[in-house]
Amino acid sequence: RIAAQTYYIELLKKYKRGVYKRIFSINHLKCQWTSLGELCEIITKGTTPHTFRESGAIKYIKIESIVDGSIVNEKCKWIDQDTHEGELRRSILKAGDILFSIAGSLGISVLVQPENLPANTNQALAIIRTDNKVNRDYVLSVLRSSLMEEYILASRTTGAQPNLSLQQMRDFRLPLPSEEKQIEIASIVTTLEKRIALESAIVNKMILQKSALMQQLFV
């Protein structure tokens, strides 16, 4: 059952890649193109604080904290209020911010939800805060598409740790269809992402059940 569910998830991911490729093909999206920087209030990043806490009120989100497009509390570090509002005040997160990894494992992304706050982040994650010119779910969809994958391959630095600069993020060009089309595309992609997340949660539950059964068998 676990193998069958895992295979089904892989089929969904393959289908999603096909949908992304179709939606975001240059020939399909015949519309105005613009840079990401033109559509954002800010594109910035955080930094590493001098100290962390074992627990606390302020989440400190790293790349490892993002799993399957969601922020996992158990994988976050913690900082205190003074650090959050002091040395890290530039990177205080807001609901609706997009986090996008620009160092190491490039291209990991998540949309910050109200329940994730208060929170802060480090220099490996770009903070992308869109303005009212664009649908932020649409922007997230583009950042997860083959357009960004190709841009990363063409633009990343080589070395011990590949990375993108904030300026390269600002310079990334994306199609800007009508508001109605943005909402339509975001809806299609979000539905697929949610379905994959749901099916992944099911297989994770199965794995935990199997582990528990195996322990009972050998007691």
C-alpha positions in Angstrom: 0.0 0.0 0.0 2.9 2.4 0.8 4.6 1.6 -2.5 1.4 2.1 -4.4 0.7 5.4 -2.7 4.3 6.6 -3.3 4.0 5.7 -7.0 0.7 7.6 -7.2 2.4 10.7 -5.7 5.2 10.5 -8.3 2.5 10.3 -11.0 0.9 13.4 -9.6 4.2 15.2 -9.5 4.9 14.2 -13.1 1.5 15.5 -14.1 2.1 18.7 -12.2 5.4 19.3 -14.1 3.5 18.8 -17.4 0.8 21.3 -16.3 3.5 23.8 -15.3 5.3 23.4 -18.6 2.1 23.9 -20.6 0.9 26.9 -18.6 4.3 28.7 -18.5 5.5 28.0 -22.0 6.6 31.1 -23.7 4.4 30.4 -26.7 1.3 29.8 -24.5 1.6 32.9 -22.4 1.5 35.6 -25.0 1.3 38.7 -22.8 3.4 41.5 -21.3 6.6 40.4 -19.4 8.1 42.3 -16.5 10.8 41.9 -13.9 10.0 40.5 -10.4 11.5 43.6 -8.9 8.8 45.8 -10.7 6.1 43.8 -8.9 7.4 43.9 -5.4 7.5 46.2 -2.4 10.8 44.6 -1.3 13.1 41.7 -2.1 15.5 41.3 0.7 16.9 38.6 3.0 17.7 38.0 6.6 20.9 37.3 8.6 22.2 34.9 11.2 21.6 36.2 14.8 24.3 36.0 17.5 22.3 33.6 19.6 19.4 31.2 19.3 16.9 29.9 21.9 15.8 26.4 22.6 12.3 27.6 22.4 10.5 30.9 22.3 7.8 33.0 20.7 9.7 34.0 17.5 10.3 31.3 14.8 13.5 31.5 12.9 12.9 29.9 9.5 15.7 28.2 7.6 15.6 26.2 4.3 15.3 23.0 6.3 12.2 24.4 8.0 10.3 24.2 4.6 8.9 20.8 3.8 6.6 20.1 0.9 5.7 23.8 0.6 4.9 24.3 4.3 6.8 25.6 7.3 7.3 22.9 9.9 7.6 24.3 13.4 9.7 21.3 14.7 12.4 22.2 12.1 12.5 25.9 13.0 15.0 27.5 15.4 13.9 30.2 17.9 15.0 33.8 18.7 13.9 36.3 21.4 11.8 39.4 20.9 14.8 41.8 21.3 16.7 40.0 18.5 13.7 39.9 16.3 13.0 43.7 16.6 16.7 44.6 16.9 19.4 43.1 14.8 17.0 41.2 12.6 14.3 43.9 12.2 15.0 44.1 8.4 13.8 40.5 7.9 10.6 40.5 10.1 8.2 38.4 8.1 4.6 39.3 7.2 1.7 37.1 6.1 1.7 36.8 2.4 5.5 37.0 2.1 7.1 34.5 -0.3 10.3 32.8 1.0 12.6 31.5 -1.8 15.9 29.8 -1.2 18.8 31.5 -2.9 21.8 29.6 -1.4 22.5 25.9 -1.4 19.3 24.1 -2.4 18.0 26.7 -4.8 14.3 27.2 -5.6 12.6 25.9 -2.4 9.6 28.2 -1.7 6.8 28.8 0.7 4.0 31.4 1.3 4.1 32.7 4.8 0.7 32.2 6.5 -0.7 34.1 9.5 -0.3 31.0 11.7 3.5 31.0 10.9 4.0 34.4 12.6 5.8 36.0 14.4 8.8 34.8 12.4 12.2 35.8 11.0 14.6 34.2 8.5 18.2 34.0 7.4 20.3 35.0 4.4 19.7 31.8 2.5 16.0 32.7 2.0 14.9 35.7 -0.1 11.9 37.6 1.3 9.6 38.5 -1.7 6.8 40.9 -0.8 4.6 41.6 -3.8 2.5 44.8 -4.3 -1.0 45.1 -5.5 0.0 45.0 -9.2 0.1 41.2 -9.1 -1.6 38.1 -7.5 1.0 36.7 -5.0 -0.3 33.1 -5.5 0.4 33.6 -9.2 3.9 34.8 -8.5 4.5 31.8 -6.3 3.3 29.6 -9.1 5.8 31.2 -11.5 8.6 30.8 -9.0 7.9 27.1 -8.9 7.7 26.7 -12.6 10.1 25.7 -15.3 10.7 29.4 -16.1 12.5 29.8 -12.7 14.2 26.4 -13.0 15.8 27.5 -16.3 16.7 30.9 -14.9 18.4 29.2 -11.9 20.5 27.0 -14.3 21.5 30.0 -16.4 22.2 32.4 -13.5 23.5 30.5 -10.5 27.1 30.9 -9.4 29.3 27.9 -9.3 31.4 26.8 -6.4 31.1 25.1 -3.1 27.6 26.5 -2.6 25.5 27.7 -5.6 23.5 30.9 -5.0 21.5 33.6 -6.6 21.9 37.3 -5.6 19.0 39.5 -4.6 19.7 41.5 -7.8 19.3 38.4 -9.9 16.0 37.7 -8.1 14.9 41.3 -8.9 15.9 40.9 -12.6 14.0 37.6 -13.1 11.4 38.2 -15.8 8.0 36.7 -15.7 4.8 36.8 -17.8 2.1 39.2 -16.5 -1.3 38.2 -17.9 -4.6 39.8 -16.9 -5.7 39.6 -13.3 -8.4 37.1 -14.2 -5.8 34.9 -15.9 -3.4 35.2 -12.9 -6.2 34.0 -10.6 -7.1 31.1 -12.9 -3.5 29.9 -13.2 -2.9 30.3 -9.4 -6.1 28.3 -8.7 -5.0 25.4 -11.0 -1.5 25.2 -9.6 -2.6 25.6 -6.0 -5.2 22.8 -6.4 -2.4 20.5 -7.7 0.0 21.4 -4.9 -2.7 20.8 -2.2 -3.6 17.4 -3.7 0.1 16.3 -3.7 0.4 17.6 -0.1 -2.7 15.6 1.0 -1.5 12.4 -0.6 2.0 12.9 0.9 0.4 13.3 4.3 -1.4 10.0 3.8 1.8 8.1 2.9 3.6 9.6 5.9 0.8 8.3 8.1 1.1 4.9 6.6 4.8 4.8 7.2 4.2 5.7 10.9 1.6 3.0 11.2 4.0 0.4 9.6 6.7 1.4 12.1 4.3 1.0 15.0 3.1 -2.4 13.8 6.7 -3.6 13.3 7.5 -2.6 16.9 4.5 -4.6 18.2 5.5 -7.6 16.1 8.9 -7.9 17.7 8.0 -7.0 21.4 
